[in-house]
Amino acid sequence: MTKIVAGRSCLVLAPHPDDETLGCGGVVMHKLAAWSHVEVIVATDGAASHLDDPTCTTSRDALVEMRERETRLACGELGLEPDHVSFLRFPDGALAQHARDLRDRLAEEIAARRPDEIYVCALVDGHRDHVALAQAVRHLAGEGRLGGAIHWEYPVWSFDFRSWRPPGRTNKAGYVLGVVQMLRTLRAAHVSSVSIKGLQARKRRALDQHRSQVGLLEEEPDWPGLPEAFLSFFFRDREVFFHIPPVQEFR
């Protein structure tokens, strides 16, 4: 069974600013403690998080700049240097509309870095940008364009049951189908995990650097933050990952 090894270099691919910390903060800290090379790439500009909020007084450009600054601060708390964090700046919420360009950009970034491992959000996350990014990496894997990197997916919105419920169903049918889909996915998954005991407080300090997302932004005090009931999944004893085997293993 494939295991996560602290001594391997890695590239973390996040659909939005904050996903890198939520899904992989512990792994990043472990790898940096082992002197492994780690880089983070954020696919979207993060501008859709609050622009539709009627209380938002921040411009789109300012929000993009804010979220990139927050990401660098969060990654810095995890131990990453600022030049190991980069941004592709695809439009937030519309990643699927740029699928070909996204794959080409990712292939270039992977070829330039040649990481031992690649971490990307889970295909089963439900959010359209998470799905688009996971699909892009799986597409590259199918073409043999991951450079031999071990392929992992990390759940984010999978911890919210709404990600599993099919749209357009009644409450009862949606619940039943959602549970069935969740159980099928877990039975088929190649699950691994990493202990983050003793690292939760530091991971929380890193996440809190994403002030616009956790309700700590003084300039916009009315902005809603991610609910604590949801965040609690990311500060338990372990981070969870799905190993995506090379394509030939499915044949």
SEKOLSE-308723 format. One record per residue (C-alpha): residue in one letter; chain; residue number from 1; z, y negated, x negated. Coordinates in nm, 4 decimals. Each point is the difference from the previous one (the first is absolute). Last residue first. Layout:
BEGIN
{A,A,NUM,{Z,Y,X}},
...
% end
This chain:
BEGIN
{R,A,251,{-1.6122,0.1967,0.7103}},
{F,A,250,{0.3022,-0.2287,0.0236}},
{E,A,249,{0.0917,0.0489,-0.3670}},
{Q,A,248,{-0.3442,-0.1279,-0.0969}},
{V,A,247,{0.0870,-0.3435,0.1361}},
{P,A,246,{0.2873,-0.0578,-0.2412}},
{P,A,245,{0.3408,0.0344,0.1645}},
{I,A,244,{0.1581,-0.2963,0.1811}},
{H,A,243,{0.3704,0.0080,-0.0834}},
{F,A,242,{0.2063,-0.1654,0.2724}},
{F,A,241,{0.2887,-0.2174,-0.1138}},
{V,A,240,{0.3582,-0.0664,0.1104}},
{E,A,239,{0.2502,-0.2365,-0.1619}},
{R,A,238,{0.3528,0.1361,-0.0157}},
{D,A,237,{0.3658,-0.0917,0.0511}},
{R,A,236,{-0.0526,-0.2362,0.2925}},
{F,A,235,{-0.1143,-0.3556,-0.0523}},
{F,A,234,{-0.3539,0.0215,0.1363}},
{F,A,233,{0.0919,0.1494,0.3385}},
{S,A,232,{0.2506,-0.2817,0.0576}},
{L,A,231,{-0.2856,-0.2495,0.0133}},
{F,A,230,{-0.0961,0.1128,0.3511}},
{A,A,229,{0.3477,-0.0404,0.1492}},
{E,A,228,{0.0324,-0.3227,-0.1989}},
{P,A,227,{-0.2898,-0.1546,0.1906}},
{L,A,226,{-0.2742,-0.1654,-0.2087}},
{G,A,225,{0.0459,-0.3744,0.0188}},
{P,A,224,{-0.0776,-0.2379,0.2841}},
{W,A,223,{-0.0950,-0.3550,-0.0961}},
{D,A,222,{0.2293,-0.2602,0.1557}},
{P,A,221,{0.1484,-0.1174,-0.3307}},
{E,A,220,{-0.3407,-0.0976,-0.1417}},
{E,A,219,{0.0770,-0.2180,-0.3026}},
{E,A,218,{0.3261,0.1881,-0.0610}},
{L,A,217,{-0.1784,0.3346,-0.0394}},
{L,A,216,{0.2504,0.2850,0.0176}},
{G,A,215,{-0.1400,0.1878,0.3002}},
{V,A,214,{-0.1066,0.3166,-0.1786}},
{Q,A,213,{-0.3736,-0.0613,-0.0237}},
{S,A,212,{-0.0161,-0.3617,-0.1164}},
{R,A,211,{0.2763,0.0690,-0.2507}},
{H,A,210,{-0.1916,0.2692,-0.1837}},
{Q,A,209,{0.2515,-0.0461,-0.2830}},
{D,A,208,{0.2388,0.1886,0.2284}},
{L,A,207,{-0.2031,0.3128,-0.0706}},
{A,A,206,{0.0885,-0.0191,-0.3694}},
{R,A,205,{0.3693,-0.0530,0.0724}},
{R,A,204,{-0.0164,0.3024,0.2322}},
{K,A,203,{-0.1571,0.2099,-0.2751}},
{R,A,202,{0.2804,-0.1088,-0.2307}},
{A,A,201,{0.2611,0.1022,0.2561}},
{Q,A,200,{-0.1739,0.3324,0.0642}},
{L,A,199,{-0.0210,0.0986,-0.3669}},
{G,A,198,{0.3217,0.1996,-0.0375}},
{K,A,197,{-0.1476,0.2928,0.1869}},
{I,A,196,{-0.3783,-0.0463,0.0076}},
{S,A,195,{-0.0847,0.3696,-0.0041}},
{V,A,194,{-0.3712,0.0753,0.0087}},
{S,A,193,{-0.1745,0.2053,0.2646}},
{S,A,192,{-0.2840,0.2457,0.0409}},
{V,A,191,{-0.1870,0.1127,0.3089}},
{H,A,190,{-0.3236,0.1988,0.0035}},
{A,A,189,{-0.0739,-0.0648,0.3657}},
{A,A,188,{-0.1333,0.2557,0.2481}},
{R,A,187,{0.3294,0.0582,0.1823}},
{L,A,186,{0.0815,-0.3722,-0.0100}},
{T,A,185,{-0.3340,-0.0949,0.1538}},
{R,A,184,{0.0260,0.2567,0.2771}},
{L,A,183,{0.3542,-0.1120,0.0826}},
{M,A,182,{-0.1019,-0.3667,0.0207}},
{Q,A,181,{-0.3038,0.0742,0.2136}},
{V,A,180,{0.2063,0.2041,0.2458}},
{V,A,179,{0.2673,-0.2710,0.0190}},
{G,A,178,{-0.2623,-0.2667,0.0669}},
{L,A,177,{-0.1699,0.2119,0.2629}},
{V,A,176,{0.3286,0.0429,0.1855}},
{Y,A,175,{0.0956,-0.3670,-0.0252}},
{G,A,174,{-0.3440,-0.1252,0.1006}},
{A,A,173,{-0.0067,0.2353,0.2980}},
{K,A,172,{0.3398,-0.1230,0.1201}},
{N,A,171,{-0.0579,-0.3694,-0.0649}},
{T,A,170,{-0.3480,0.0101,0.1486}},
{R,A,169,{-0.2894,0.0102,-0.2412}},
{G,A,168,{-0.2356,-0.2809,-0.1011}},
{P,A,167,{0.0710,0.0203,-0.3705}},
{P,A,166,{0.1055,0.3309,-0.1559}},
{R,A,165,{0.3671,-0.0082,-0.1095}},
{W,A,164,{0.0568,0.0822,-0.3654}},
{S,A,163,{0.0142,-0.3519,-0.1396}},
{R,A,162,{0.2340,-0.1009,0.2832}},
{F,A,161,{0.2544,0.2395,-0.1483}},
{D,A,160,{0.0726,-0.2453,-0.2822}},
{F,A,159,{0.0720,0.1926,-0.3218}},
{S,A,158,{-0.3743,0.0634,-0.0327}},
{W,A,157,{-0.0225,-0.3774,-0.0382}},
{V,A,156,{0.0784,0.0407,-0.3711}},
{P,A,155,{-0.0856,0.3461,-0.1276}},
{Y,A,154,{-0.1044,0.0525,-0.3640}},
{E,A,153,{-0.3199,0.1786,-0.0981}},
{W,A,152,{-0.0444,0.1716,-0.3359}},
{H,A,151,{-0.3112,0.0860,-0.2022}},
{I,A,150,{0.0263,0.1387,-0.3523}},
{A,A,149,{-0.2538,-0.1878,-0.2114}},
{G,A,148,{-0.3063,0.1904,-0.1257}},
{G,A,147,{-0.2074,-0.3153,-0.0299}},
{L,A,146,{0.0440,-0.0862,0.3644}},
{R,A,145,{-0.3762,-0.0100,0.0506}},
{G,A,144,{-0.0646,0.3686,0.0744}},
{E,A,143,{-0.2073,-0.0886,0.3045}},
{G,A,142,{0.2512,0.1585,0.2356}},
{A,A,141,{0.2773,-0.1865,-0.1793}},
{L,A,140,{-0.1878,-0.3256,0.0539}},
{H,A,139,{-0.0152,0.0717,0.3729}},
{R,A,138,{0.3696,0.0896,0.0012}},
{V,A,137,{0.0725,-0.3333,-0.1659}},
{A,A,136,{-0.2038,-0.1903,0.2588}},
{Q,A,135,{0.1564,0.1954,0.2856}},
{A,A,134,{0.3499,-0.0942,-0.1190}},
{L,A,133,{-0.1017,-0.3658,-0.0163}},
{A,A,132,{-0.1588,0.0030,0.3454}},
{V,A,131,{0.2941,0.1854,0.1574}},
{H,A,130,{0.2514,-0.2453,-0.1450}},
{D,A,129,{-0.2140,-0.2911,0.1195}},
{R,A,128,{-0.0245,0.1440,0.3531}},
{H,A,127,{0.3730,0.0742,0.0321}},
{G,A,126,{0.0453,0.3643,0.1043}},
{D,A,125,{0.1941,0.1148,-0.3056}},
{V,A,124,{-0.1645,0.3441,0.0128}},
{L,A,123,{-0.2380,-0.0805,-0.2873}},
{A,A,122,{0.3047,-0.0682,-0.2149}},
{C,A,121,{0.0161,-0.3024,-0.2281}},
{V,A,120,{-0.1325,0.0475,-0.3539}},
{Y,A,119,{0.1478,0.1326,-0.3237}},
{I,A,118,{-0.2298,0.0930,-0.2873}},
{E,A,117,{0.1171,0.2107,-0.2941}},
{D,A,116,{-0.1082,0.0460,-0.3611}},
{P,A,115,{-0.1555,-0.3460,0.0001}},
{R,A,114,{-0.3472,-0.0697,-0.1450}},
{R,A,113,{0.0395,-0.3800,-0.0004}},
{A,A,112,{-0.3599,-0.1288,-0.0097}},
{A,A,111,{-0.1388,0.2945,0.1956}},
{I,A,110,{0.2679,-0.0457,0.2677}},
{E,A,109,{-0.0728,-0.3714,0.0359}},
{E,A,108,{-0.3750,0.0548,0.0198}},
{A,A,107,{0.0348,0.2793,0.2560}},
{L,A,106,{0.2335,-0.2182,0.2038}},
{R,A,105,{-0.2472,-0.2851,0.0062}},
{D,A,104,{-0.2856,0.2299,0.1036}},
{R,A,103,{0.2087,0.1655,0.2703}},
{L,A,102,{0.1071,-0.3371,0.1400}},
{D,A,101,{-0.3541,-0.1329,-0.0037}},
{R,A,100,{-0.1119,0.3022,0.2032}},
{A,A,99,{0.2903,-0.0190,0.2466}},
{H,A,98,{-0.0113,-0.3742,0.0638}},
{Q,A,97,{0.0313,0.0127,0.3790}},
{A,A,96,{0.2765,0.2594,-0.0399}},
{L,A,95,{0.2141,-0.2581,-0.1825}},
{A,A,94,{0.0025,-0.2361,0.2974}},
{G,A,93,{0.3701,-0.0538,0.0739}},
{D,A,92,{0.0635,-0.2088,-0.3118}},
{P,A,91,{-0.3231,-0.1274,-0.1481}},
{F,A,90,{-0.0782,0.1545,-0.3419}},
{R,A,89,{0.1946,-0.1777,-0.2735}},
{L,A,88,{-0.0435,0.2584,-0.2815}},
{F,A,87,{0.3400,-0.0891,-0.1479}},
{S,A,86,{0.1574,0.0832,-0.3354}},
{V,A,85,{0.3398,0.0974,-0.1407}},
{H,A,84,{0.0291,0.1193,-0.3608}},
{D,A,83,{-0.0431,-0.3565,-0.1264}},
{P,A,82,{0.3302,-0.0954,0.1650}},
{E,A,81,{0.1988,0.2543,-0.2078}},
{L,A,80,{0.1578,0.2809,0.2003}},
{G,A,79,{0.3740,0.0719,-0.0050}},
{L,A,78,{0.0779,0.0697,0.3665}},
{E,A,77,{0.1298,-0.3562,0.0329}},
{G,A,76,{-0.3284,-0.1164,-0.1530}},
{C,A,75,{-0.1846,0.1971,0.2653}},
{A,A,74,{0.1856,-0.1949,0.2665}},
{L,A,73,{-0.0637,-0.3320,-0.1753}},
{R,A,72,{-0.3690,0.0792,-0.0440}},
{T,A,71,{-0.0244,0.1027,0.3643}},
{E,A,70,{0.1765,-0.3155,0.1197}},
{R,A,69,{-0.2446,-0.2158,-0.1929}},
{E,A,68,{-0.2909,0.1864,0.1569}},
{R,A,67,{0.1548,-0.0461,0.3429}},
{M,A,66,{0.0500,-0.3709,-0.0483}},
{E,A,65,{-0.3526,-0.0606,-0.1286}},
{V,A,64,{-0.1466,0.1818,0.2998}},
{L,A,63,{0.2307,-0.1926,0.2350}},
{A,A,62,{-0.0946,-0.3318,-0.1587}},
{D,A,61,{-0.3679,0.0763,0.0421}},
{R,A,60,{0.0530,0.0953,0.3646}},
{S,A,59,{0.2005,-0.3120,0.0751}},
{T,A,58,{0.3737,0.0144,0.0721}},
{T,A,57,{0.1307,-0.1503,0.3237}},
{C,A,56,{0.0545,0.3350,0.1727}},
{T,A,55,{0.2085,-0.0247,0.3182}},
{P,A,54,{-0.2892,0.1136,0.2220}},
{D,A,53,{-0.0239,0.3240,-0.2033}},
{D,A,52,{-0.3675,0.0862,-0.0394}},
{L,A,51,{0.0078,-0.1058,-0.3661}},
{H,A,50,{0.3025,0.2222,-0.0638}},
{S,A,49,{-0.1062,0.3176,-0.1826}},
{A,A,48,{-0.3730,-0.0638,0.0093}},
{A,A,47,{-0.0237,-0.1659,-0.3415}},
{G,A,46,{0.0993,0.3055,-0.2040}},
{D,A,45,{-0.2926,-0.0504,-0.2398}},
{T,A,44,{-0.1047,0.3634,0.0165}},
{A,A,43,{-0.0335,0.2759,-0.2642}},
{V,A,42,{0.3139,-0.0389,-0.2098}},
{I,A,41,{-0.0297,0.1584,-0.3465}},
{V,A,40,{0.3076,0.1144,-0.1916}},
{E,A,39,{0.0096,0.1205,-0.3597}},
{V,A,38,{0.2306,0.2385,-0.1828}},
{H,A,37,{-0.0071,0.1194,-0.3620}},
{S,A,36,{0.2774,0.2466,-0.0752}},
{W,A,35,{0.2997,-0.1057,-0.2087}},
{A,A,34,{0.2253,0.2629,0.1688}},
{A,A,33,{0.2037,-0.2799,0.1620}},
{L,A,32,{-0.3328,-0.1448,0.1154}},
{K,A,31,{-0.0811,0.3287,0.1691}},
{H,A,30,{0.3330,0.0245,0.1778}},
{M,A,29,{-0.0157,-0.3616,0.1191}},
{V,A,28,{-0.3533,0.0406,0.1349}},
{V,A,27,{0.0983,0.3223,0.1771}},
{G,A,26,{0.2912,-0.1774,0.1666}},
{G,A,25,{-0.2092,-0.2914,0.1238}},
{C,A,24,{-0.2779,0.2261,0.1277}},
{G,A,23,{-0.0205,-0.0223,0.3785}},
{L,A,22,{0.1909,-0.3152,0.0902}},
{T,A,21,{-0.0644,-0.1781,-0.3296}},
{E,A,20,{-0.3770,0.0523,-0.0089}},
{D,A,19,{-0.0208,-0.0603,0.3762}},
{D,A,18,{0.1467,-0.3513,-0.0508}},
{P,A,17,{-0.3358,-0.1850,-0.0439}},
{H,A,16,{-0.2562,0.1839,0.2095}},
{P,A,15,{-0.2257,0.3068,-0.0332}},
{A,A,14,{0.1787,0.1176,-0.3143}},
{L,A,13,{-0.1580,0.2020,-0.2805}},
{V,A,12,{0.2459,0.1143,-0.2675}},
{L,A,11,{-0.1637,0.1015,-0.3292}},
{C,A,10,{0.1896,0.2447,-0.2166}},
{S,A,9,{0.0829,0.1102,-0.3518}},
{R,A,8,{0.1726,0.3368,-0.0315}},
{G,A,7,{0.3433,0.0358,-0.1617}},
{A,A,6,{0.1906,-0.0282,0.3265}},
{V,A,5,{-0.1600,0.3200,0.1285}},
{I,A,4,{-0.0737,0.0532,0.3695}},
{K,A,3,{-0.0445,0.3676,0.0687}},
{T,A,2,{-0.2972,0.2216,0.0831}},
{M,A,1,{0.0943,0.3432,0.1335}},
% end
